[in-house]
Amino acid sequence: MPPSIAPEHMNHINAMVEDFDGAIGHYRDVLGAQFLLDMPGPDWHGCLMTLGGVIFQFWVPHQLLLHSRYGAHYVGAEFVVPDVEEARVAVRARGMRIVRELGPAFHTYAGDSFGVSLECYDQSFHAVPSPVPYDEPIRPLSYWRDEHPLGTTGLKRCTVAVRDLDAALGYFGGFLNGSQDYEAARPAVSAEAVGLLIGDIVVELITPTGPGVIQQHLDRYGDGIRSTVFSVRDLRQTEACLTERGVRVQPGDAPGALAIAAADNHGLMFEFSE
């Protein structure tokens, strides 16, 4: 059998935004995210933040020209793997390119993996102490559930839009050892979805069945992460919190989901669902 990767835990979602102060200020001051670590560098200004128990690594390139076709967008995700070198060998055996080599970790070329750059590392960013020194202790999930007005209870799923569902299932279900959790129609957005358990998260592959917002998303961005979906204890409470803070909301892709459109969230779609 060809080598594969068995992710154990998702560390963080990686995303590019265009305006560091504007985007980070919005996530922190409006949505109430926790700022964990400033990460300035020669090529970009990055940082780590967490919202609802989900860690994000945001990057703002110093030169936006080469990124201007897509603008702000989800780049990929970092997973904890048992052995980084074995993961590296598996990636190369599949013909996937490594676009950023860090030694202890690496990033794959998103175009080789359905628009999702895979980052592999062998330590958990949710561990205490964390592998990188946060500015302050990371807030526990109980804080987001019981004290934060959004009432989030963790990550419900990460939605990946794909054109070829069967081929995507071969990658996410085969190479990443995902096990099928559900199949669902998404009639409101003219799409169908398959949820896979990969490590400790659900990755939902969504593909269009006709004209609609999923087809429009694929026409604009191609395959890749479309949305971060947070689980909440009371959707009415979440909606009230967002409305009070001046955040415009709309129906999400799935029944019973509430969304902040990418255009209202510095280029990144967030959804909330019980």
Steps between C-alpha positions, in 0.01 A plus 500: 500500500623853430600696810240719665471744789293449815444843660435491874393857578446827317725772637373801307340628183726715282363802317618809315341837571578833338491752785673392821365772727153494348456123489665420832314787664171366364561144620621620841283801577176408322493119513696476825788279383807463720833625363765239578822598326633768266717351223656773284736384227685611186230379259182551699355611830347198669332419828318229690149557634231276642122525485262243639781257568622515139849638440568703186831606353449817298749643251511837326760506218709816490451506121139433405553518123568128453197411716258754357318257269340319794540747783426375849437125511550181696840346427484165679539335838771360725458149637693314766646182351684219681817544294575803283763323291263214423239756398757672280582170329129427446441844350788463257395147406162639398670760281399792718736795513633650822472874464646598840751284683564582866673183618274421797199578277413551135223638277379337180408674177125560518448422133606140562240441772165646394594856585588421862864542598582223747737594781645217709654532847540264795399720795162636607436873512224429751744341745600668825770616472468565128789437258519876440481757783157667496461853632251366754358159589262369237140515620339161562194381312293558813565874466363509145200292596404656833646853509533627143168634367530301175468181705723291275578139585781433253543427132201326342655457159730652242328523162702439183342577163604261223406447136570125489355336810622149420857616446488707819374199695800307373733761647326593825360154565794302364824693531392679821324191638165672547199288591157593367273651764199609295355587162259790469311699241548876508201609289508865606842539336446242222764265633568166662741433784698216652646533850824320586661451839867591460689483825287687752303720257232467235590610149191551287549469126232697318443495126238672284205318349396806300536879483534667840745644750721189512542505124567873520760442771677240287489728196661777705754309709521140378519206741583585861374585845176694483399539863581443865187373677487551876277290723287709737277413793217741409480643149256772607753619758773502236285694255406754768866550591603559139207731431572707810859540381389622158596184312275417206394135489331281241398135459792261480561223250333231713150502652502667840833675445564872535778665299716808491572544130862529392432855381399596855785315672819617329480235232433192714159337538407396855192292580327402823280198562360309797 
